[in-house]
């Protein structure tokens, strides 16, 4: 899976502007796919050059012109090839987990601070995903619901483990 595949997937139902695609990356996809703002627009240009998408410039009064992107038949074939390809293993890149693993070199106070920070961040992510789920649930496909519920379960499990870890670390401090 790469940004190309995700962008093509976003265009399977209807045309979108670059801004709308960026919003999807920052909103829905941010929970399970990481890509920077600087990746999206160069990828759109590349996809257009490779004829996987077309771009239509929409003139707007009093605003900058808007670029609308539409998937081509070649793009649909490329996206379907991705969907039919062998599934890649999930990868986890976590600064928190890396630091936590090496926490023995920092002392309990610092590890406890990291755990509290991760607890707060994870709770915010869980709350945000729960809010989005409640808002969009009625218009979601079953596969979307499963995806979101996996995310909710992962955040909940992470919070529980952090809570237990914090309790254990705080007992060591007493």
C-alpha positions as CSV (number, residue, x, y, z in Angstrom):
1,X,0.0,0.0,0.0
2,X,1.3,3.4,-0.8
3,X,-0.1,6.9,-1.3
4,X,-0.9,6.2,-5.0
5,X,-3.2,3.3,-4.0
6,X,-5.0,5.4,-1.4
7,X,-5.4,8.4,-3.7
8,X,-6.8,6.2,-6.5
9,X,-9.2,4.6,-4.0
10,X,-10.5,8.0,-2.9
11,X,-11.4,8.7,-6.5
12,X,-13.2,5.5,-7.2
13,X,-16.7,6.9,-6.4
14,X,-16.4,10.5,-7.7
15,X,-14.0,13.3,-8.6
16,X,-12.4,15.2,-5.8
17,X,-10.2,18.3,-5.5
18,X,-6.7,18.1,-4.2
19,X,-7.9,19.8,-1.0
20,X,-10.7,17.2,-0.5
21,X,-8.1,14.4,-0.9
22,X,-5.8,16.1,1.6
23,X,-8.7,16.4,4.0
24,X,-9.4,12.7,3.7
25,X,-5.7,11.9,4.5
26,X,-5.9,14.2,7.5
27,X,-9.3,12.9,8.7
28,X,-10.4,9.4,7.9
29,X,-7.0,7.9,6.8
30,X,-5.0,9.5,9.6
31,X,-6.1,6.7,11.9
32,X,-4.5,3.9,9.8
33,X,-2.4,5.4,7.1
34,X,0.3,8.1,7.5
35,X,1.2,10.4,4.6
36,X,2.4,13.9,4.7
37,X,0.9,16.9,3.0
38,X,4.0,17.1,0.8
39,X,3.3,13.6,-0.6
40,X,-0.2,14.2,-1.9
41,X,0.3,16.9,-4.5
42,X,3.4,15.5,-6.1
43,X,1.7,12.1,-6.2
44,X,-1.4,13.7,-7.9
45,X,1.0,15.2,-10.5
46,X,2.7,11.8,-11.1
47,X,-0.7,10.0,-11.3
48,X,-1.8,12.5,-14.0
49,X,1.4,12.1,-16.0
50,X,1.0,8.3,-15.8
51,X,-2.6,8.8,-17.0
52,X,-4.2,7.1,-13.9
53,X,-6.1,10.4,-13.3
54,X,-7.2,13.5,-15.2
55,X,-7.3,17.0,-13.9
56,X,-9.9,19.6,-14.7
57,X,-9.4,23.2,-13.7
58,X,-12.6,24.7,-12.3
59,X,-12.7,28.5,-12.4
60,X,-14.1,30.1,-9.2
61,X,-15.2,33.7,-8.7
62,X,-13.2,35.5,-6.0
63,X,-11.3,32.3,-5.2
64,X,-8.3,30.5,-6.6
65,X,-9.1,28.0,-9.3
66,X,-9.8,24.5,-8.1
67,X,-8.3,21.3,-9.6
68,X,-10.7,18.4,-9.7
69,X,-9.2,15.0,-10.2
70,X,-11.0,12.0,-11.8
71,X,-9.8,8.5,-12.0
72,X,-9.3,7.1,-15.5
73,X,-9.9,3.5,-16.7
74,X,-6.1,2.9,-16.3
75,X,-6.4,4.2,-12.8
76,X,-9.3,1.9,-12.0
77,X,-7.3,-1.0,-13.3
78,X,-4.3,0.0,-11.2
79,X,-6.4,0.3,-8.1
80,X,-8.1,-3.0,-8.7
81,X,-4.7,-4.6,-9.2
82,X,-3.7,-3.2,-5.8
83,X,-6.9,-4.7,-4.2
84,X,-6.2,-8.1,-5.8
85,X,-2.5,-8.1,-4.8
86,X,-1.3,-10.0,-1.7
87,X,-2.0,-8.2,1.5
88,X,1.1,-6.7,3.1
89,X,1.8,-7.2,6.8
90,X,0.9,-4.2,9.0
91,X,3.8,-2.2,10.2
92,X,4.0,-0.3,13.4
93,X,6.3,2.7,13.7
94,X,5.9,4.3,17.1
95,X,8.2,6.8,18.7
96,X,6.4,6.2,22.0
97,X,7.0,2.4,21.9
98,X,10.6,2.8,20.9
99,X,11.2,5.2,23.8
100,X,9.3,3.1,26.2
101,X,11.3,0.0,25.2
102,X,14.5,2.0,26.1
103,X,12.9,3.5,29.2
104,X,15.3,1.7,31.5
105,X,17.9,4.3,30.6
106,X,15.7,7.2,31.7
107,X,14.3,6.3,35.0
108,X,10.8,5.7,36.2
109,X,9.8,9.4,36.5
110,X,10.4,9.9,32.7
111,X,8.7,6.6,31.8
112,X,5.6,7.6,33.9
113,X,5.6,11.0,32.1
114,X,5.7,9.2,28.7
115,X,2.9,6.9,29.8
116,X,0.7,9.8,30.9
117,X,1.4,11.6,27.7
118,X,0.6,8.6,25.6
119,X,-2.6,8.0,27.7
120,X,-3.8,11.5,27.0
121,X,-3.0,11.4,23.3
122,X,-4.6,7.9,22.9
123,X,-7.7,9.0,24.8
124,X,-8.0,12.0,22.4
125,X,-7.6,9.8,19.4
126,X,-10.2,7.4,20.8
127,X,-12.6,10.2,21.5
128,X,-12.1,11.7,18.0
129,X,-12.6,8.4,16.3
130,X,-15.7,7.7,18.4
131,X,-17.1,11.1,17.4
132,X,-16.5,10.5,13.7
133,X,-18.0,7.1,14.0
134,X,-21.1,8.4,15.6
135,X,-21.4,11.1,13.0
136,X,-20.8,9.0,9.9
137,X,-22.0,5.6,11.0
138,X,-25.4,5.7,9.2
139,X,-23.7,6.4,5.8
140,X,-20.9,3.9,6.2
141,X,-20.5,0.6,4.3
142,X,-20.1,-2.5,6.5
143,X,-16.3,-2.6,5.6
144,X,-16.0,1.0,6.9
145,X,-17.7,0.1,10.1
146,X,-15.4,-2.9,10.7
147,X,-12.3,-0.7,10.0
148,X,-13.5,1.9,12.5
149,X,-14.4,-0.7,15.1
150,X,-10.9,-2.2,14.8
151,X,-9.4,1.2,15.4
152,X,-11.7,1.8,18.4
153,X,-10.7,-1.6,19.9
154,X,-7.0,-0.9,19.4
155,X,-7.2,2.5,21.1
156,X,-9.2,1.0,24.0
157,X,-6.8,-1.9,24.4
158,X,-3.8,0.5,24.3
159,X,-5.4,2.7,27.0
160,X,-6.1,-0.3,29.2
161,X,-2.4,-1.5,29.0
162,X,-1.1,2.0,29.6
163,X,-3.4,2.3,32.6
164,X,-2.1,-1.0,34.1
165,X,1.5,0.0,33.3
166,X,1.1,3.3,35.0
167,X,-0.4,1.7,38.1
168,X,2.6,-0.7,38.2
169,X,5.1,2.0,37.6
170,X,3.5,4.3,40.2
171,X,3.6,1.5,42.8
172,X,7.4,1.2,42.2
173,X,7.7,4.9,43.1
174,X,6.0,4.5,46.5
